[in-house]
Amino acid sequence: MIRIANGQGFWGDSPDAPLDQVRRGPIDYLTLDYLAEVTMSILQKQRSRDPQLGYARDFVEVVDRVLPDLVSKNIRLVANAGGLNPEACRRAVQAVAKRHGLEISVATVSGDDITDRIDELLDRGIEFRNMDTGEPLSVIRDQVRSASVYFGAFPIAQALAGGARIVITGRCADAALVLGPMIHEFGWKPDDWDRLASGIVAGHAIECGAQGSGGNCQVDWETIPALEDIGYPIVEAEPDGTFVVTKHAGTGGRVTVASVTEQLVYEIGDPKAYLTPDCGADFTSFHLSQDGADRVKFTGVRGTPATPTYKISISYAAGYRAIGSVAYAWPDAYRKARAGARIMAERVARLGLDFDAVHSELLGVNACHGIAAAEPSPELAAQLPEVVMRFGVRSKNRAAVDRFTKEIAPLVLSGPPSVTGLGSGRPKVEEVMAYWPALIPKSEVSPVVSL
């Protein structure tokens, strides 16, 4: 049995969680998941300003804190912190190791960044059609900022087999960070579909950090103990594909069938066909059972053969936006906020500028649920002590968005009364990065493992 602990669910997650996973109980592997689709576009912006950037720099700080423990406890680390520049990330990690007086083997998995190959591939007839709309990439080609292939777990296993203490990948399937160590330790083969699917399900169960151990849980959330000291999830994996999701003893949070199930249904699409680079997983095939306090056992995972394509994440510039806010106080806070939104809409319309979208929302009323939010009753509306009105626009024309930013502040003295806050001042114009999902034949790209 091996223990694989996840200490990072996204870039910006708790900086202490990795250290807690390493120090508060036994583990064999630590995984850290930094990349989301929007993260790749952020990293591309950073790399365009400085070719030595393009990776999750927070990861280097984490390594600085945990490296002595990793070495003394013989723990191996797998992270997708390489982003668009795994080699620069490796150099930064090796510099940290040198400061600690340690010699470690650091591997990278690259080849996923195909931004510079887009035109070549388009010329060869690969259209990169949007998986949602069916449109070819050619309609937004000049707006593309980055393109990254989701690789699987076998390159990670190869790096571990080569003796790497730390494996740094670029874009890969989130669950591959957990499946890779299983393939390495248990010798699973590329066509061992059920066991590979088990590793994928295990990886999915813990990839979002504490969301898999009681955080963001809808079931009896007020009774979940010590969320201020929540323990991040750990997989105890067996060679036959069975595994247990748990956490370190003495930590807060909760691991139950209900709490783990909430994480399992997160971002899976078709539950009978959760597709990854290594296999498909049928989320209706397996059984969960409580295996003791804060222990959930998985059995019976069934898998399907891998597809001949990789998914590719393409980010592209989709214009500009700005969002401002104004807070209204009691009495009649709700009526004032509604009036403020109406006045702003009419003033924006008078500008006669080319806006692709104009949107308003009222925090405390409909900001979370949008059009599904029920209109508050007159009695409830009258009791609301304060309501924040947010108003935003989006346009391909930056000048139009910049002109809008000058309309929020005047509302304070030329609109409804009792304004108590103006957000953070004049709104900032932000570039909008959009997501374009597509497929690419596996024959067109290959992962590169470097030790």
Secondary structure, DSSP 8 states (H G I E B T S, - for coil): -EEEEE--SSTTS-SSHHHHHHHSS--SEEEE----HHHHHHHHHHHHH-TT--S-HHHHHHHHHHHHHHHHTT-EEEE-TTTT-HHHHHHHHHHHHHHTT----EEEEE--B-GGGHHHHHHTT-----TTT---GGGGGGGEEEEEE-B-SHHHHHHHHTT-SEEEESSB-TTHHHHHHHHHHH---TT-HHHHHHHHHHHHHHTTGGGGTTTT--TTGGGS--GGGB---EEEE-TTS-EEEE--TT-BS---HHHHHHHHTTT-SSTT-EE-SS-EEETTS-EEEE-STT-EEEE--EEE---SEEEEEEEEEEEEEEEEEEEEESSSHHHHHHHHHHHHHHHHHHHT---SEEEEEEETTTTTTGGGS----HHHHHH-SEEEEEEEEEES-HHHHHHHTTSTTTHHHHSSS-EEE-TTSS---EEEEEEEEEEEEGGG---EEE-
